[in-house]
Amino acid sequence: MTATLELALLIAVLGIGGIFIFMALFYLMIRALDKYLPYREDEPEGKSSE
């Protein structure tokens, strides 16, 4: 392989690897937010919790 092709493949692998790392971190961040701040449906206005 030529040096140019090797460098291009290295850049492609680093770029794709960076995207997968970012996506994994983003997924973990969403899961953590969902765990610590769970979704809670609002109650209808006619009902009260008393």
N, C-alpha and C positions, 0 to 999 in steps of 0.2 A: 504494500500500500504506500501511497505517497504521503508525504508529511501533511499536505493540505487536507487530504481525505481523513487522515487520523485526527487532525485538529477539528475538522467539521463534526466527526462522530463524537468526539469528546464534548464539544459544545452542545450537541443534541442530547447526549445522555445526561449532562449536567442540567440542562433546561427541563427535560422531562422529569428527572429526579426531583428537581426543585418544585415542580408543579405538584407531584404526588405528595411531597412532604408538606407543602402548603395546604393541600386538600385534607390531609390527615389531621393537621393541627386545627383547621377550621371545623372539621367534623367533631373533634374532641371538645372544642370550645362550645359548639352548639349543644352537645350532650351535657356538658357541665352546666351551662345556663339552664337547660331544661330540668336538670336535677335540682338546682338551687333556687330556681324561680319557676315553679311549675305553673302550668296554665290553669286558671280558675275561671269557670263560666260565671258571668254575672247573674244574679238572681233576678227574676221578673220583678217589676216595681210593685206589683200587688202583694207579694209575699214579704214577710219580714222574718228575721231569724229569732224573734222573741217568742 
